[in-house]
Amino acid sequence: MSDNIGRFQVLVPYIKQSLYKHHELYSVQCKDVLWEEIFSRALIQAGLGSDWSPDYNHKIGTDQTCSDGKRCSNKSGVFNKNDSSVKISGSRT
């Protein structure tokens, strides 16, 4: 698990940039297919690849897969500014 955390740290700047742009345009939470696309683009920009497509069709537990076969299940959440925590939404596995 910790190997994946370090490996995916490279995505943070790409995700932040896309979320910043999203919130320049919209006041609503970025979730569902929008969040999946932001994550997919970050994977591709970081050179990790993604098989995601906007067809609303994914397997249980996998929204997209990296080029090396690592599966990703995208969840959205709410950031709490008071304690810098994130409450993850969703119940899929």
N, C-alpha and C positions, 0 to 999 in steps of 0.2 A: 504494500500500500504506500509506504513512504517513498519508494522509488517512483511511483506514479505522480506523487505530489511534486517532487522535484522536477520531474520530466515535464509536467504541465505548467510549471511556473512561467515558462517562456510565453504562454498564452496571455498572461495578465495584461501587458501593454496593449495588445490587439483588442482584447475584450473591453478594456477601459475606454479605448478610443471609440469603439462602436457604440457602447452604451452612452457615452457622452453625446454622440451625434443623435442617438435615439431620443434622449431626454431634451435635446435642443428643439426637437420637433414635437414631441408628445409628452404629456404629463402622466400618462398611464404606465403601469409596470410593463416591462419587457418580458413576455413569457410565451409559452407554447412554441409555435413554429418560428416566431421572430427570434426567440432566444436560441433555438436550434440553429438557425441560419447564422447568427452572430458567432456562435461557438464553432460552427463548421468553417466559416471564413477565417477565424483565428487559427484553427488547426492548419488550414491550407497556408496561411501567411507564415506560420511558424515552421513550415516544411514537414508537418506530420501527416498531411493528407486527410481526406474525409470522403466517405461515400454518400454523404447526405444529399438528398434532393427534396424539393418542396412538394412532395406528393402525399403527405399525411399518412404514409404507410411505413411503419416500423415494427420490429419484433419486440416482444415483451422483454424489458431490461436493456434494450439497445435502441437508441435513437440514431446512432451513427457509429461507424467503425473507422479507425485510423488506418493508414497504409500498412502498418505492421500487424494489423489484426486486433489491436486493443479496442474493446467496445466501450462506448460512452452512452450513459443515460443522462439526459439533460433535465435538470430540475431548476425551477426558478425559486426565488425567495424574497424576503424583505430584510433590508439592512437597517439595524437599529443603531442610530448615531450615538446614543447615550453610552452604550457599552461596546460598540464596534462588533456586534455579533450579527449573524445572518440566520434567519429562520427559514429553513428550506420548506417549500411547498410541494405538494404532490404525494400520491400514495402508490404509484406504479413501482414495480420492482425492476 
